Amino acid sequence: MYARDNAAGANDLQQRLPVDSHVEAATEMVRMLADGTRLRLMWLLVHGEHDVTALVTALGVARPAVSQHLGKLRLAGLVTMRRDGRRALYSGRGGHVRRLVTEVMHAASHRVRGIPEHD
């Protein structure tokens, strides 16, 4: 194999790379899921719409902490909020986010339980 062959292969690989803005957005989303409390919140929110009081009760975390985590998740584009009178109701944003959270939790379950990976 010649050096020029490697250069051609590297150029082909560079063409396949996602654009920087997509990588930055994805990195921010994944970084938000790297916190246990936020991942638990996301698990609840991809399976339904909840207000802060319900989330505080379910997680056993202080209300200010839950509110702060929800704010970060909203800024990262992972969570939506809608008003119902005076209540703010939160949910996971769209199918991509639902699949991301579900897949990472299923992958973790397989790893912890020693279940072989599948396609």
C-alpha positions in Angstrom: 0.0 0.0 0.0 1.3 3.4 -0.9 1.0 6.7 1.0 -1.2 8.2 -1.7 -3.7 5.3 -1.2 -4.1 6.4 2.5 -4.6 10.0 1.4 -7.4 9.1 -0.9 -9.1 7.0 1.8 -8.8 9.8 4.3 -10.4 12.3 1.9 -13.3 9.9 1.4 -13.7 9.6 5.2 -13.7 13.4 5.6 -16.5 13.6 3.1 -18.6 11.3 5.3 -18.2 13.4 8.5 -21.2 15.4 9.7 -21.0 19.1 9.7 -19.6 20.9 12.8 -23.0 22.4 13.8 -24.6 19.0 13.9 -21.8 17.5 16.0 -21.9 20.5 18.4 -25.7 20.1 18.8 -25.4 16.3 19.3 -22.6 16.7 21.8 -24.7 19.1 23.9 -27.7 16.8 23.8 -25.6 13.8 24.9 -23.9 15.9 27.6 -27.3 16.7 29.1 -28.1 13.0 29.3 -24.8 12.3 31.1 -26.3 13.3 34.4 -28.3 10.7 36.3 -31.0 13.0 37.5 -31.5 14.4 34.0 -31.6 10.9 32.5 -34.2 9.8 35.0 -36.2 13.0 34.1 -35.9 12.3 30.5 -37.1 8.7 31.0 -40.2 9.9 32.6 -40.8 12.7 30.1 -40.4 10.5 27.0 -43.2 8.3 28.4 -45.6 11.0 29.2 -46.3 14.6 30.1 -45.7 15.7 33.7 -45.7 18.8 35.8 -42.8 19.7 38.2 -44.7 18.5 41.3 -45.1 15.0 39.9 -41.5 14.9 38.8 -40.3 16.1 42.2 -42.4 13.4 43.9 -41.2 10.6 41.5 -37.5 11.5 41.7 -37.3 12.5 45.4 -35.3 15.5 44.4 -35.8 19.1 45.6 -38.1 21.3 43.5 -35.4 23.9 42.6 -33.0 21.1 41.4 -35.8 19.6 39.2 -36.6 23.0 37.8 -33.0 23.7 37.0 -32.5 20.4 35.3 -35.7 21.0 33.2 -34.4 24.4 32.2 -31.1 22.9 30.9 -33.0 20.1 29.1 -35.2 22.7 27.4 -32.2 24.8 26.3 -30.6 21.7 24.9 -33.8 21.0 22.9 -34.6 17.7 24.6 -37.8 18.9 26.4 -40.9 20.9 25.5 -43.2 22.7 27.9 -46.7 23.8 27.5 -49.1 25.7 29.8 -52.3 24.3 31.2 -53.7 27.1 33.2 -51.1 27.8 35.8 -49.4 24.5 35.4 -46.4 23.9 33.2 -46.4 20.5 31.6 -43.1 19.0 30.3 -42.5 16.2 27.9 -39.7 14.8 25.8 -39.3 16.5 22.4 -40.2 14.3 19.5 -39.5 10.8 18.3 -35.7 11.2 17.9 -35.3 12.2 21.5 -37.6 9.4 22.6 -35.6 6.9 20.7 -32.3 8.3 21.9 -33.3 7.9 25.6 -35.0 4.6 25.1 -32.0 3.1 23.2 -29.4 4.3 25.7 -31.4 2.8 28.5 -31.9 -0.5 26.7 -28.2 -0.6 25.9 -27.4 0.0 29.5 -29.8 -2.7 30.6 -28.2 -5.2 28.2 -24.8 -4.3 29.6 -25.8 -4.6 33.2 -27.7 -7.9 32.7 -25.1 -9.4 30.4 -27.6 -9.8 27.5 -25.8 -10.1 24.1 -26.2 -7.2 21.8 -28.5 -7.4 18.8 -28.9 -5.5 15.6 
